[in-house]
């Protein structure tokens, strides 16, 4: 029978571990991790994400510093704030909520964050460290969450064929590098498909583990999946709900109803990868605290 991977339940388990860890750090060292989240402007979805990050931080005992700036904030004003947070020893993690208003260059902002506080894992130093398999770095939260779901659902990863559809800098590429590393939480054979792949099904049908991060509703169908594969659906797409005229619903990149008939395990959307992303951000924040305090 196909296992439906409950991302929410796994995220809750990890939250409890982090909560205990934070309480222990506070008891032993008299201080606890602090995460600064910067929001520029008033994009509705970004406001929701920032609120969720604050709520989760507080739930786990992590200090949350939320800085909301006006849409008209200049790039140099934002850079000045980041430099201040970089040198503030009370701040362990810095996250700038993306996307930024179009007059601000996201790359310049990401590059300005001190890599040891870059809990989103987007800084080129952290990406480089990920490629060489260095431990003192941060892995971006969504692929880190995918790894956690894979590890918990595939007993022996060594030599398993992982096929990833999508090569973005925030999901596909980091995940490929994570799962390629020579350690027991990875050690996979990795294939990445993208828009230049002429027959995606040819590759996805070879996958023991299939991760899809494309942003195209229901793109992966049953005939593209090997029976018994573990399927992780990162995609989040809003489509019209045919059963409720006038309403919309969220679906993934995988046609869940039919692929769940043959997969050995599969993540639903919502409730699969989504809940893991915030919890891995909290894990990174605790790691930042440890690295900075040399604990
Ligand atoms: P991007 O748009 O940055 O990247 C999409 C990737 O998919 C690109 O590499 C693109 O290829 C590839 N692609 C697009 N169309 C096709 C196609 N028809 N065939 C093969 N490959 C294709 O998206 P993101 O990585 O940022 O996000 C992907 C999805 O995951 C989105 O739905 C997003 O909402 C969701 N997401 C969910 C998160 C969560 O927490 N659950 C977090 C982050 C993202 P090419 O490079 O050739 O253009």
Boltz pocket constraint, residues with backbone or C-beta under 6 A from the ligand:
constraints:
  - pocket:
      binder: B
      contacts: [[A, 142], [A, 165], [A, 166], [A, 167], [A, 168], [A, 169], [A, 170], [A, 171], [A, 172], [A, 193], [A, 194], [A, 195], [A, 196], [A, 197], [A, 200], [A, 212], [A, 213], [A, 214], [A, 215], [A, 216], [A, 233], [A, 234], [A, 235], [A, 236], [A, 237], [A, 273], [A, 274], [A, 277]]
      max_distance: 6.0
